[in-house]
Amino acid sequence: MTRIHNFNAGPAALPLEVIEQAQCELPSLNGVGMSVMELSHRSKEFQSIVDSAEAGLRRLMKIPENYDVLFLQGGASQQFAMLPMNLRRPGKSADYVDTGSWANRALKEAQITGAVNVAWSGKADNYTRMPKQEELKLQPDAEYVHICSNETIGGIRWKKFPKAETPLFVDMSSDILSREIDMTQFDVIYAGAQKNLGPSGLAVVIMKKGLADRAPENTPIFFRYSTHIKDGSLYNTPNTWAIYLLDLVCKWLEARGGAAAIEKSNEEKAAALYNIIDSSDFWRSPVEVESRSIMNVVWRLRNEELEDQFISEAKKAGMVGLKGHRSVGGIRASIYNAVPPASIKALADFMKEFERKNG
Ligand SMILES: Cc1ncc(COP(=O)(O)O)c(C=O)c1O
């Protein structure tokens, strides 16, 4: 079996141990006699998987009892629409911090259904940094402040989260569980699963209890958070396969020491690449040092031809997913929790050799 070095931005690398366990349990899950995909979502066996997945996330993220944990479909993109529909009451406004492609999509979605205040925008700087606290123009009476913790395309992250007087909502799709966080500073965290939590087709929403009651009465039943909270994420048929894999990923992470241990490893993995990028003028990091992501490392070479050559030679050397997003170009290595240090070493060695030959 050959496993390639996978630097995809999402869907992305999953832990090999998780894939192997899923493979092993595919024909018959733990004595159930069928695969998880064939199991009723109303069965006690599946209920124990949902319960275990939720408990695992709660332990890993230290989620207090006064938050609900939901497993929904529609990806993080559906949350861009559901949040303002449910949590910004008629006549009220919400603050959005425009830090890149994803934060911008969230704010565009919110503008359709009501008032939005753009509290800061990095557009003029090509989204190359996160703002300082004092740059944010927050409204004291906003319903909430929305941020994206890690911009997957631009390769920037909030190292330290902003403070707000109003509830703080965060799209954590591309760095959830990559580092230790204090959950209590947020009222809502949501994430598409396909980077650090499992496969695509699943979004996790962690929401302070009581918030969902704000939803206006004309919110469609299916799009109300309260519907899914009441039925424990089983109002309709969920993505059973993805929830099962998320449970396995949580167990994998706990066995490796949880958020603190993975944060240390992620910092080391990212530093190995940034050290090379900073070592000579051959490489150029387009983003501010303080804002650098430890999940999506982006860089440029002296021209696009050389970038194409880098990507195609890397592919031949067994490394895929290194092409920057089509909207920005350049090179991007997505190095989520499941990308092993051995893949980082392979990439770092390849970079040094590429520079020696082409520098
Ligand atoms: C930060 C961020 N938010 C939202 C999304 C959209 O997620 P989905 O494709 O699950 O809707 C992505 C996808 O890559 C992302 O990186």
The ligand as a Gaussian input file, in Angstrom:
#p B3LYP/6-31G(d) Opt

LIG

0 1
 C      -12.793000      28.551000       6.822000
 C      -13.836000      27.890000       5.977000
 N      -15.134000      28.198000       6.177000
 C      -16.098000      27.644000       5.450000
 C      -15.825000      26.743000       4.450000
 C      -16.958000      26.142000       3.654000
 O      -17.151000      24.862000       4.117000
 P      -18.170000      23.839000       3.422000
 O      -17.545000      23.461000       2.130000
 O      -18.231000      22.742000       4.419000
 O      -19.455000      24.519000       3.248000
 C      -14.508000      26.374000       4.202000
 C      -14.189000      25.390000       3.152000
 O      -13.082000      25.119000       2.806000
 C      -13.483000      26.975000       4.984000
 O      -12.201000      26.675000       4.769000

